Structures are given as structure tokens and as C-alpha cells.
Amino acid sequence: MTSIDVKDLTKEYGSTRAVDRLTCTVEPGRVTGFLGPNGAGKSTTMRLVLGLDRPTSGTATVGGHPYTALREPLRTVGALLDAQAAHDSRTARDHLRLLAVSNRLPARRVDEVLQETGLAAVARRRIRTFSLGMRQRLGIATALLGDPPVLLLDEPANGLDPEGIVWIRHLLRRLAREGRTVLVSSHLMNETAAFADHLVVLGRGRLLADTPTQDFIEQHSHPRVRVRTSDPTRLRATLLAKGYTVAEDDDGRWVVEDARAEQIGAVAAREGIPVLELTDERASLEQAYLALTTDEAEFAAAAPASPTIPQEA
């Protein structure tokens, strides 16, 4: 089983501890979203896994081995950390051919990944002419070149157009279904919610959460119900009498905090109050993430100052 195993991993740069005794396992067969504010230690952790930095203490292994000990690393781990890393004067095909030759990969893999990433038509163009989205696709093609069982992708949707974002979402899900280990760092919460089965969340180098995505959302949000009725006054009075917190929304619905639809429906049914609409409102991944990490952000904007109201003379 090819998992990414991090144990008591610590990395210090002078007096700064970028990663602080991090322990987690990224399992195969699912997409793991790697989240955290800027400066949380995500990129440093990925670099440590890939042997690009040495840990101060602790270990990071792939399939039980340090990355630097892998005999054919590109066949085991595919990584995208910097889409700008490819040499501008080369063509996309030449960039991939050089990597294939140096890693003893079959030449056919170059055409396969160019086709898979939508770059076949521009394979002979110089990389300097590529847009950010095209460079991103080339970086993903590079990660896929060795057909590896493990993939680490840092912001893979960066620069992609809407079609590209849908494509990367389906690609990640397919790779996980094939039994691969997929770790994806992203700041796009809506996209992460669409593809991630599991989340690892960091804050100031420490592990804040290691849990299934749906469990994370439920743990860091509270239930809320929206309800619409033809007798709003009676419904509000009934819910208040039952101890619920009720507020009117802009669209005329009542919003009931810390409640579920079946509870509110049962109250209305017992009182004979007609209900026209009843919905559980689930928190988004972004709301749950902010609830957990607000105090962990290294860089946070100050709240805007209240405007000064001129005083009459």
C-alpha cells in the first residue's frame, strides 16, 4: 500500500518553526485536500515529503521509504509544485521527452499525457508562449508522466478556465478511484469540497484536523433551517415558545438556528401550521474552514474602520 506517512515532522528556519511535530497519513483510494492559511506549512510539508528540504526532526515517507531513497521516483510519485519550473525555450513535447528519457519511461507516455491534459495540439509550441492555464496543464502532465501511484499537487486549478476546473476535478476523482494516493493543496474551498474525500488542515505548522470532508463540515458548523409558511406569525410564536431562535430572512422565510428540518416539520404538523417550504441549510466547506482557522492565519486584514461622521459646528 503506497501511502504518504508523516510522523513528528518538524522544520525550523532559524527561529521560525514552519512545521511543528506534524503527524498524519495520506491514504490511497481517496483525494485528500490539504488546507491551511498562508504560512500554515503546507508547501514546506510537501517539499519535505519530496526531499527538497531536510526536516529538522521527524520523518516523511512514501510507501515506507524516504523520497530520496526511491530508485525510480517519477514512477512512484508525481508532483506539481511550481508550474513555472519548465524551461521556456523548450517545447512541451521536448520538456516531457527529456524527463521520460532520463527516467527510463517509454516514449509513448509523452503522447499519452499530452492527450490526457489537452495539450496535444500545442505540443510543439515553445513553453514561453503558454498561458498560465497551459503551463498548469503541462505541470500536471509532468506529474502523470511516470503513471505514479502517488500524486502531490499544489494548487492544480490555478489559472485554469471553467472547463479546465471541471476537467481537473474529474481527473482527481478518477485517479483516486484507480487506487492512487492523491494529495491536493488548494485555497479554492468550493473546488476542494467538490473533489476531496478527506481533509488535512494545518495552522501555524500544526495539525488542526485530519478527517473526512463531510465530518469536518458538520463538526465546524451548526444546523440551520429555512421555513416558509402561509401563517408566519403563528409559526414564529410557536417556535419561540419551544425555545428556538427565529429570525426573518430577506426573502420572507424564517431562519431557525440550531434545528433540523424534521424537528421544525414535526412542530408545525402538531400545531396544524401549513408549511410551504422547509429546508436544511448546510454550511459550506469555506464557512467551516474559516470557523476553524480564523485565529491561525499568519496574515489577516484588519477590520475596516467605521467611517467618521462629521459633526455639525
Residue pairs with C-beta under 8 A, 6 or more apart in sequence:
1 28
1 63
2 28
2 62
2 63
2 76
2 149
2 150
2 180
2 181
3 25
3 26
3 27
3 28
3 62
3 63
3 181
4 25
4 26
4 49
4 60
4 61
4 62
4 150
4 152
4 181
4 183
5 25
5 26
5 59
5 60
5 61
5 62
5 64
6 22
6 23
6 24
6 25
6 45
6 49
6 58
6 59
6 60
7 23
7 58
7 59
7 60
8 21
8 22
8 23
8 57
8 58
8 59
9 19
9 21
9 22
9 23
9 45
9 48
9 55
9 57
9 58
9 59
9 60
10 17
10 19
10 20
10 21
10 22
10 55
10 56
10 57
10 58
11 17
11 18
11 19
11 41
11 44
11 48
11 53
11 55
11 56
11 205
12 18
12 56
17 205
18 41
18 44
18 205
19 41
19 44
19 45
19 48
19 55
19 205
20 41
20 204
20 205
20 206
21 58
21 206
22 41
22 45
22 58
22 202
22 205
22 206
22 207
23 207
24 200
24 207
24 210
26 32
26 181
26 183
26 200
27 181
27 198
28 149
28 150
28 179
28 180
28 181
29 176
29 177
29 179
29 180
29 181
30 176
30 182
30 197
30 198
31 172
31 173
31 175
31 176
31 182
31 184
31 195
31 196
31 197
31 198
32 181
32 182
32 183
32 184
32 196
32 197
32 198
32 199
32 200
33 184
33 185
33 186
33 192
33 195
33 196
33 198
33 199
33 200
33 213
34 42
34 45
34 46
34 183
34 184
34 185
34 186
34 200
34 202
35 42
35 185
35 186
35 192
35 199
35 200
35 201
35 202
35 289
35 293
36 42
36 201
36 202
36 203
36 208
36 293
36 296
37 203
37 293
37 296
37 297
37 298
37 299
38 297
38 298
38 299
39 204
39 297
39 298
39 299
40 202
40 203
40 204
40 205
40 293
40 296
40 298
41 202
41 204
41 205
42 154
42 185
42 202
43 81
43 154
43 185
44 53
44 205
45 60
45 202
46 79
46 81
46 152
46 154
46 183
46 185
47 53
47 81
48 54
48 55
48 60
49 60
49 62
49 67
49 152
50 67
50 77
50 79
50 81
50 152
51 66
51 67
51 68
52 81
59 66
60 66
60 67
61 67
62 70
62 76
62 77
62 150
63 76
63 149
63 150
67 73
67 77
70 76
70 77
72 103
72 104
72 146
73 103
74 99
74 103
74 105
74 145
74 146
74 148
75 103
75 105
75 146
75 147
75 148
76 146
76 148
76 149
76 150
77 148
77 150
77 151
77 152
78 142
78 143
78 144
78 145
78 146
78 148
78 150
78 151
78 152
79 143
79 151
79 152
79 153
80 136
80 139
80 140
80 142
80 143
80 152
80 153
80 154
80 156
81 152
81 154
82 139
82 154
83 132
83 135
83 136
83 138
83 139
83 158
83 159
84 135
85 139
86 92
86 95
86 127
86 135
86 138
86 139
86 142
87 95
87 127
88 126
88 127
88 128
89 126
89 127
89 128
90 98
90 126
90 127
91 123
91 124
91 125
91 126
91 127
92 114
92 119
92 122
92 123
92 124
92 125
92 127
92 130
92 138
92 141
93 110
93 114
93 123
93 124
95 127
95 138
95 142
96 109
96 110
96 113
96 114
96 138
96 141
96 142
96 145
97 107
97 110
99 105
99 142
99 145
100 106
100 107
100 109
100 110
100 145
103 145
103 146
105 145
105 146
109 145
109 146
109 147
110 145
111 120
113 141
113 142
113 144
113 145
114 120
114 123
114 141
116 141
116 144
116 171
117 137
117 138
117 140
117 141
117 144
118 137
118 164
118 167
119 134
119 137
119 138
119 141
122 130
122 134
127 135
127 138
130 138
131 159
132 158
132 159
133 159
133 160
133 161
133 164
135 159
136 156
136 157
136 158
136 159
136 160
136 164
137 160
137 164
139 156
140 153
140 156
140 168
140 171
143 151
143 152
143 153
144 151
148 180
149 179
149 180
149 181
150 180
150 181
150 182
150 183
151 175
151 180
151 181
151 182
151 183
152 183
153 172
153 182
153 183
153 184
153 185
154 185
155 185
155 186
155 187
156 168
156 172
156 184
156 186
157 164
157 165
157 168
157 186
157 188
157 191
160 167
160 168
165 191
168 195
169 191
169 194
169 195
172 182
172 184
172 195
173 195
175 182
176 182
176 197
183 200
184 192
184 195
184 196
186 192
189 284
189 285
189 286
189 289
190 284
190 285
190 286
192 199
192 213
192 285
193 213
193 217
193 284
193 285
193 286
196 213
197 212
197 213
198 210
198 211
198 212
198 213
199 209
199 210
199 211
199 212
199 213
199 216
200 207
200 209
200 210
201 207
201 208
201 209
201 210
201 216
201 289
201 292
201 293
202 208
203 292
203 293
203 295
203 296
203 297
204 296
204 298
208 292
208 293
208 296
209 216
209 219
209 292
211 219
213 285
216 285
216 288
217 282
217 283
217 284
217 285
217 288
219 288
220 283
220 287
220 288
220 289
220 291
220 292
221 282
221 283
221 287
221 288
221 291
222 257
222 258
222 283
223 258
223 259
223 260
223 280
224 255
224 256
224 257
224 258
224 259
224 280
224 281
225 255
225 256
225 259
225 260
225 261
225 263
225 264
225 278
225 279
225 280
225 281
226 249
226 253
226 254
226 255
226 256
226 277
226 278
226 279
226 281
227 235
227 253
227 254
227 256
227 264
227 268
227 275
227 277
227 278
227 279
228 252
228 253
228 254
228 275
228 276
228 277
228 278
229 235
229 254
229 268
229 273
229 274
229 275
229 276
230 274
230 276
231 273
231 274
232 248
232 252
232 254
234 271
234 273
235 254
235 268
235 273
236 246
236 248
236 254
238 267
238 268
238 271
238 273
239 246
239 254
239 256
239 264
239 267
240 246
242 267
244 256
244 257
244 258
244 259
244 264
245 256
245 257
245 258
246 254
246 255
246 256
246 257
247 254
247 255
247 257
248 254
248 255
249 255
253 277
255 281
256 264
260 280
261 278
261 279
261 280
264 278
265 275
265 278
268 274
268 275
268 278
294 300
